[in-house]
Amino acid sequence: MAINMVKLPTQKQDLVLRVAKGHFATSHSHINYYIDVTMQKTRLSEARAVALELVSSYTHTTIVDTILCLDGTEVIGACMASELTRDGYVNMNAHQTIYVVTPEHTTGSQLLFRENTSP
């Protein structure tokens, strides 16, 4: 059975939500709507738009040292780091850089950070 995705516009011109109505079930949940965020995670223009939205909450209030990327959000994380390290932002750390890291997963679904990725 094909899933009919509908594009919903947002207030940002280069960002849309892709939504499917239906009944989606897993062993832990039942939902009526599925929001596909694949394009936001993999398409540079959309990842950049998402990053700009996320960064706006942190630009003048929070010093960001590390961005932790989960579930394939590395492109968004890199765009966030790029935006946060631009001239004019006051939230730079002592190294004048931002680390973008992705943890590994153990067989028990625990997150694992290797020592060589620590600052």
Secondary structure, DSSP 4 states (H G I P E B T S, - for coil): ----EEEEE-SSTT-EEEEEEEEEE-SS-EEEEEEE-HHHHH-HHHHHHHHHHHHTTTTTT----EEE--TT-HHHHHHHHHHHTSTT-S---TTSS-EEE--EE-TTS-EE--GGG--
